[in-house]
Amino acid sequence: MIPRLVAGFATLALLLSARPAGAVNIDGRLDVEYGAALITQTTQTGDNDNDVGKVDYSWGSELDGGYGYVANGVLYLFLSGNSLFRWTIEAQTVWLPVDVFIDSRPGGQNQLLSNNPSPDSYFYNLNQAAGLTFDSGFEADYWLSLGGNSNIGSWPMVMAYEGELPTAGGGAGEFLGSTACGGPGTLSGGTNPFGIQATVDESNVAGVTHGCGASSGAGVITGIEWAIPLVAIGNPTGCIKVCAYVGYGDHSGLLNQVLGPLPPGTCNLGAASSANFASIDGDQFFSVCPTANGVAGPPPQGLTLLGAEPNPSRGDRVLVTFALPDSRPAMLQLIDSAGRVVRERAVVGSGGAGTTTELSGGRRLAPGLYWLRLSQGRTSVTRKVCVVR
């Protein structure tokens, strides 16, 4: 073996051994440790959908899916999709922030108050969102936001902010720091006592389309990623509720991209002061629950994806073994690293966990890492597939 290649493998082994079991690299890309999506977007985005496939540049915003798990005292959150993030000819950043609210302990705010944190007097002043009402049973304890900065010269760094939301308001908020799009998620230049990490990979070109109607965010594997030590959110021991949405640049309003999703047919909600999730069908939040081994448990209802053979594949044929819990239609998809569906096949039936089908296509797949995804209704499971020459 070539010495340089040997050294490369040794370095990779060292990096992997240094990372705690169950942890992932915070790079804005979906890792297998997340398991199946906890929630999937069902509504088109009211923003542009003219994405260009660049890690640090996007013309539109969409939240396609929510993933999360707890391991080694850290809450890992992955929100697949894009957040509007581009620059103008005057070298100013244009962006729409993605706000994350966490309900992790008793108390908190079911309706956002007007005396909440303002770590930035305008662009990251949460009081601009005062009046926003969450679903019954959701009381926000913490707020995290990821976006840009309008200052000339800040491109292409992404900025992270956080704040505490006590029941009576008056909590503290901080600029956590900035980092490059695509990771690593280490934030610098701010106040970050608990070592929260975050970044975004904007290269998604799949997911929901533009409009207000029905659509599916399934299959997107890049987006916004957070690693939040539990000590930073009150050391919760049970399930953690998460509400995420795309907001206006000054936080005074929000689009229709919310997780959990708004019903299809819902356009941008507009002013945050009049937005009331409790009056909208469905839960506009999802839950991340720790398990005995610290990672996501098996998907409900017996949906099973055992994997593909051969793996690695030469790219000509992929045999997939799976099981469905009932006779509802399901879909098998093979997704490339840019989030594009390169092969798919509809499957039906409730055969046992030995049902095998072939995902074939007209051309041989290019070498690289792919995701195999089995979806039925709102439930999906994924596995990695590697293609070699």
C-alpha positions as CSV (number, residue, x, y, z in Angstrom):
1,M,0.0,0.0,0.0
2,I,1.2,3.5,-0.8
3,P,2.7,5.1,2.4
4,R,0.7,8.3,2.0
5,L,-2.5,6.2,1.9
6,V,-1.5,4.3,4.9
7,A,-0.9,7.5,6.8
8,G,-4.3,8.8,5.7
9,F,-6.1,5.7,7.0
10,A,-4.2,6.0,10.3
11,T,-5.3,9.7,10.6
12,L,-8.9,8.7,9.9
13,A,-8.7,5.9,12.5
14,L,-7.4,8.4,15.0
15,L,-10.2,10.8,14.3
16,L,-12.8,8.2,14.6
17,S,-11.4,6.8,17.8
18,A,-11.3,10.3,19.3
19,R,-15.0,10.9,18.7
20,P,-17.3,9.7,21.4
21,A,-19.5,6.7,20.6
22,G,-22.9,7.9,19.2
23,A,-21.5,11.4,18.3
24,V,-21.5,12.8,14.8
25,N,-19.5,15.4,12.9
26,I,-21.4,18.7,12.9
27,D,-21.1,19.5,9.2
28,G,-24.7,20.0,8.0
29,R,-25.0,16.5,6.5
30,L,-27.3,13.7,7.7
31,D,-25.4,10.8,9.5
32,V,-26.7,7.3,9.9
33,E,-26.7,7.8,13.7
34,Y,-29.8,10.0,13.4
35,G,-31.9,7.1,12.2
36,A,-35.3,7.7,10.6
37,A,-36.8,11.2,10.3
38,L,-38.9,12.1,13.3
39,I,-41.0,14.5,11.2
40,T,-41.2,15.2,7.4
41,Q,-42.4,18.3,5.7
42,T,-45.7,18.0,3.8
43,T,-46.2,21.6,2.6
44,Q,-44.5,23.6,-0.2
45,T,-42.3,26.5,0.8
46,G,-43.6,30.0,0.5
47,D,-40.1,31.2,-0.3
48,N,-38.1,30.7,-3.4
49,D,-37.0,27.2,-4.5
50,N,-34.2,28.2,-6.8
51,D,-31.4,26.4,-5.0
52,V,-28.0,26.2,-6.7
53,G,-26.3,23.3,-5.0
54,K,-23.6,25.3,-3.2
55,V,-22.6,24.6,0.4
56,D,-22.7,28.3,1.3
57,Y,-25.3,29.8,-1.0
58,S,-29.0,29.4,-1.3
59,W,-31.8,31.4,-3.0
60,G,-34.6,29.8,-1.0
61,S,-35.7,28.4,2.4
62,E,-37.3,25.1,3.2
63,L,-37.4,22.8,6.2
64,D,-37.8,19.3,4.8
65,G,-37.4,17.0,7.8
66,G,-36.5,16.9,11.5
67,Y,-34.1,14.4,13.0
68,G,-32.7,14.1,16.5
69,Y,-31.2,11.9,19.2
70,V,-29.5,12.1,22.5
71,A,-26.0,10.6,23.2
72,N,-23.2,11.3,25.7
73,G,-25.1,14.2,27.3
74,V,-25.7,16.0,24.0
75,L,-28.9,16.7,22.0
76,Y,-28.1,16.3,18.3
77,L,-30.6,18.0,16.0
78,F,-30.6,17.9,12.2
79,L,-33.1,19.9,10.1
80,S,-32.8,18.9,6.5
81,G,-33.4,21.7,3.9
82,N,-32.1,25.1,3.1
83,S,-32.1,28.6,4.6
84,L,-32.0,31.6,2.3
85,F,-28.3,32.7,2.5
86,R,-26.7,34.8,-0.3
87,W,-24.8,38.0,-1.0
88,T,-25.5,41.1,-3.0
89,I,-23.2,42.9,-5.4
90,E,-22.6,45.3,-2.5
91,A,-21.1,42.4,-0.6
92,Q,-23.9,42.4,2.0
93,T,-25.4,39.1,3.3
94,V,-29.1,38.4,2.7
95,W,-30.5,35.6,4.9
96,L,-33.6,34.2,6.6
97,P,-32.8,32.7,10.0
98,V,-34.0,29.3,11.2
99,D,-35.3,29.5,14.7
100,V,-35.4,26.5,17.1
101,F,-37.4,26.6,20.3
102,I,-36.9,23.9,22.9
103,D,-39.3,22.7,25.6
104,S,-37.1,20.7,28.0
105,R,-38.2,21.5,31.6
106,P,-41.3,22.7,33.5
107,G,-42.3,26.3,33.0
108,G,-41.4,28.3,30.0
109,Q,-43.5,30.4,27.6
110,N,-46.5,29.2,25.6
111,Q,-46.8,32.7,24.1
112,L,-43.6,34.7,23.6
113,L,-43.3,37.7,25.8
114,S,-41.9,41.1,25.0
115,N,-39.0,41.1,27.5
116,N,-37.0,38.2,26.0
117,P,-33.4,38.2,24.9
118,S,-32.0,40.5,22.3
119,P,-28.4,39.5,21.8
120,D,-28.5,41.7,18.6
121,S,-30.5,44.9,18.9
122,Y,-32.2,44.3,15.6
123,F,-31.5,41.2,13.6
124,Y,-31.5,38.8,16.6
125,N,-33.9,40.5,18.9
126,L,-36.5,37.9,19.9
127,N,-38.9,40.6,21.1
128,Q,-39.7,41.1,17.5
129,A,-41.6,37.8,17.7
130,A,-43.5,38.7,20.8
131,G,-47.1,37.3,20.7
132,L,-46.2,34.1,18.8
133,T,-48.3,31.3,20.4
134,F,-47.2,27.7,20.4
135,D,-49.4,24.6,20.6
136,S,-51.0,23.6,23.8
137,G,-48.5,21.6,25.8
138,F,-45.5,23.3,24.3
139,E,-43.8,25.9,26.6
140,A,-40.5,27.2,25.1
141,D,-37.6,27.2,27.6
142,Y,-34.8,28.0,25.1
143,W,-34.3,29.6,21.8
144,L,-31.5,29.0,19.2
145,S,-31.1,30.8,15.9
146,L,-28.8,30.3,13.0
147,G,-28.5,32.7,10.1
148,G,-26.3,35.5,8.8
149,N,-25.2,39.0,9.5
150,S,-25.7,42.1,7.4
151,N,-22.3,43.5,8.0
152,I,-20.1,43.9,4.9
153,G,-17.3,41.4,5.0
154,S,-19.1,38.8,7.1
155,W,-19.8,36.5,4.1
156,P,-19.8,33.5,4.1
157,M,-19.8,32.9,7.9
158,V,-23.0,31.7,9.5
159,M,-23.9,33.2,12.9
160,A,-25.5,31.3,15.9
161,Y,-27.4,32.9,18.8
162,E,-29.3,31.5,21.9
163,G,-31.5,32.7,24.7
164,E,-33.2,31.4,27.8
165,L,-37.0,31.9,28.1
166,P,-38.1,31.9,31.7
167,T,-41.8,31.8,32.4
168,A,-41.9,35.5,33.3
169,G,-39.3,36.5,30.6
170,G,-36.2,38.5,31.4
171,G,-33.8,35.7,30.3
172,A,-30.3,36.2,29.0
173,G,-29.2,35.8,25.4
174,E,-25.8,35.5,23.7
175,F,-24.1,35.5,20.4
176,L,-22.6,32.0,20.4
177,G,-20.2,32.6,17.6
178,S,-19.7,32.0,13.9
179,T,-18.4,29.3,11.6
180,A,-18.1,28.4,8.0
181,C,-21.0,26.7,6.1
182,G,-20.4,23.0,5.9
183,G,-18.6,22.7,9.2
184,P,-16.8,22.1,11.3
185,G,-19.5,23.3,13.7
186,T,-17.1,24.8,16.3
187,L,-18.3,28.4,16.9
188,S,-15.8,31.2,17.6
189,G,-15.9,34.9,18.4
190,G,-18.8,34.7,20.8
191,T,-19.8,33.7,24.3
192,N,-20.4,30.0,24.4
193,P,-19.9,28.5,27.8
194,F,-21.4,25.1,27.1
195,G,-19.7,24.5,23.8
196,I,-22.8,24.4,21.6
197,Q,-22.0,23.6,17.9
198,A,-23.9,24.5,14.7
199,T,-23.5,24.9,11.0
200,V,-25.5,24.6,7.7
201,D,-24.9,22.9,4.4
202,E,-26.9,24.7,1.7
203,S,-26.3,22.3,-1.1
204,N,-29.7,20.6,-1.2
205,V,-31.6,20.9,-4.5
206,A,-34.3,18.4,-3.7
207,G,-37.2,18.5,-1.2
208,V,-40.4,20.6,-1.4
209,T,-41.2,22.9,-4.2
210,H,-42.4,26.5,-4.3
211,G,-46.0,27.3,-3.3
212,C,-48.5,26.6,-0.6
213,G,-49.8,23.2,-1.6
214,A,-48.9,19.6,-0.7
215,S,-45.3,18.4,-1.2
216,S,-42.8,16.1,0.4
217,G,-39.5,16.8,2.0
218,A,-38.4,13.2,2.1
219,G,-34.9,12.3,1.0
220,V,-33.0,15.5,1.8
221,I,-29.7,14.8,3.5
222,T,-28.2,18.3,4.0
223,G,-29.3,21.2,6.1
224,I,-29.0,22.8,9.5
225,E,-27.2,20.8,12.3
226,W,-26.9,21.5,16.0
227,A,-25.0,19.8,18.9
228,I,-26.5,21.1,22.2
229,P,-25.0,19.8,25.5
230,L,-27.9,18.9,27.8
231,V,-26.4,21.2,30.5
232,A,-27.2,24.1,28.2
233,I,-30.9,23.3,28.2
234,G,-31.5,22.5,31.8
235,N,-30.2,18.9,31.9
236,P,-33.4,17.2,30.8
237,T,-33.8,13.5,31.3
238,G,-37.0,12.8,29.4
239,C,-38.3,13.7,25.9
240,I,-37.4,17.1,24.5
241,K,-39.9,19.0,22.4
242,V,-38.6,21.0,19.5
243,C,-40.4,23.6,17.3
244,A,-38.4,24.9,14.3
245,Y,-39.4,27.4,11.6
246,V,-37.9,29.8,9.1
247,G,-38.3,33.4,10.2
248,Y,-38.0,36.9,8.7
249,G,-34.6,38.5,8.8
250,D,-35.6,40.7,11.8
251,H,-37.7,37.9,13.5
252,S,-40.9,39.8,13.2
253,G,-42.6,37.1,11.1
254,L,-42.4,33.6,9.8
255,L,-42.8,31.6,6.6
256,N,-44.9,28.4,6.2
257,Q,-41.8,26.2,6.8
258,V,-42.5,24.8,10.3
259,L,-41.6,21.5,11.9
260,G,-44.0,19.9,12.7
261,P,-45.5,20.9,9.4
262,L,-48.4,23.2,8.7
263,P,-51.3,21.6,6.8
264,P,-50.9,21.7,3.0
265,G,-52.6,24.8,1.6
266,T,-51.1,27.0,4.3
267,C,-49.1,30.0,3.0
268,N,-46.6,32.1,4.9
269,L,-48.0,33.0,8.3
270,G,-46.7,36.6,8.3
271,A,-46.5,38.6,11.5
272,A,-45.3,36.5,14.4
273,S,-47.4,38.6,16.8
274,S,-50.6,37.1,15.3
275,A,-49.3,33.6,14.6
276,N,-51.1,30.9,16.7
277,F,-50.0,27.3,16.3
278,A,-52.7,26.2,18.7
279,S,-55.4,27.2,16.2
280,I,-53.7,25.2,13.3
281,D,-54.3,21.5,12.8
282,G,-51.6,19.2,13.9
283,D,-48.6,19.7,16.2
284,Q,-46.2,22.3,15.2
285,F,-43.4,20.6,17.2
286,F,-41.8,17.1,17.4
287,S,-40.2,15.2,20.2
288,V,-36.7,13.8,20.6
289,C,-36.8,11.0,23.3
290,P,-33.7,9.4,24.7
291,T,-33.5,5.6,24.6
292,A,-31.6,3.0,26.7
293,N,-28.6,3.1,24.3
294,G,-28.8,6.8,23.7
295,V,-29.8,6.7,20.0
296,A,-33.0,6.7,18.1
297,G,-35.1,3.5,18.5
298,P,-36.5,1.4,15.6
299,P,-39.2,3.0,13.4
300,P,-42.7,2.3,14.5
301,Q,-45.1,-0.1,12.9
302,G,-42.5,-2.6,11.7
303,L,-41.1,-0.7,8.7
304,T,-37.8,-2.4,8.1
305,L,-34.9,-1.8,5.7
306,L,-32.3,-4.4,6.0
307,G,-30.0,-2.9,3.4
308,A,-28.6,-3.4,-0.1
309,E,-26.5,-6.0,-1.8
310,P,-23.8,-5.8,-2.9
311,N,-22.6,-3.0,-0.7
312,P,-20.2,-1.7,-1.9
313,S,-21.8,-1.8,-5.3
314,R,-20.4,-1.4,-8.8
315,G,-23.3,0.8,-9.6
316,D,-25.1,-1.4,-12.1
317,R,-27.7,-3.1,-9.9
318,V,-28.8,-2.8,-6.2
319,L,-30.8,-5.5,-4.5
320,V,-32.8,-4.2,-1.6
321,T,-34.2,-6.3,1.2
322,F,-37.1,-4.8,3.2
323,A,-40.3,-5.4,5.1
324,L,-43.6,-3.4,5.2
325,P,-46.1,-3.7,8.1
326,D,-49.2,-3.5,5.8
327,S,-50.3,-3.2,2.3
328,R,-50.1,0.6,2.0
329,P,-48.0,1.9,-0.9
330,A,-44.4,2.6,-0.1
331,M,-41.4,4.0,-2.0
332,L,-37.8,2.9,-2.3
333,Q,-35.4,5.7,-3.3
334,L,-31.7,5.9,-3.9
335,I,-30.4,9.4,-3.2
336,D,-27.0,10.9,-4.1
337,S,-24.8,13.1,-1.9
338,A,-26.4,16.2,-3.4
339,G,-29.9,15.1,-2.3
340,R,-31.0,14.1,-5.8
341,V,-33.2,11.0,-6.2
342,V,-31.3,8.9,-8.8
343,R,-33.4,5.7,-8.7
344,E,-36.7,4.9,-7.2
345,R,-39.4,2.2,-7.2
346,A,-42.9,2.0,-5.7
347,V,-43.4,-1.2,-3.6
348,V,-46.5,-2.6,-2.0
349,G,-47.4,-5.6,0.2
350,S,-46.7,-6.8,3.7
351,G,-44.2,-9.5,3.0
352,G,-41.9,-10.7,5.7
353,A,-38.4,-9.3,6.3
354,G,-37.0,-11.1,3.3
355,T,-38.8,-9.3,0.6
356,T,-36.2,-8.3,-2.0
357,T,-36.5,-6.1,-5.0
358,E,-34.0,-4.5,-7.5
359,L,-33.4,-0.8,-7.9
360,S,-32.2,-0.6,-11.5
361,G,-31.5,2.4,-13.8
362,G,-30.5,3.2,-17.3
363,R,-27.0,4.2,-16.5
364,R,-24.4,2.9,-14.0
365,L,-24.1,5.0,-10.9
366,A,-21.1,7.2,-10.4
367,P,-18.7,6.2,-7.5
368,G,-19.6,7.8,-4.2
369,L,-21.8,7.6,-1.1
370,Y,-25.6,7.2,-1.5
371,W,-28.6,6.9,0.8
372,L,-31.2,4.2,0.4
373,R,-34.6,5.4,1.7
374,L,-37.8,3.4,2.3
375,S,-40.8,5.5,3.0
376,Q,-44.4,4.6,3.9
377,G,-46.8,7.3,4.9
378,R,-45.0,9.7,7.4
379,T,-42.5,7.0,8.4
380,S,-39.2,6.3,6.7
381,V,-35.9,4.5,7.3
382,T,-32.5,5.0,5.6
383,R,-29.3,3.1,5.0
384,K,-26.0,4.0,3.4
385,V,-24.9,2.5,0.1
386,C,-21.3,2.9,-1.3
387,V,-20.6,2.7,-5.0
388,V,-17.1,1.9,-6.2
389,R,-15.5,1.5,-9.6
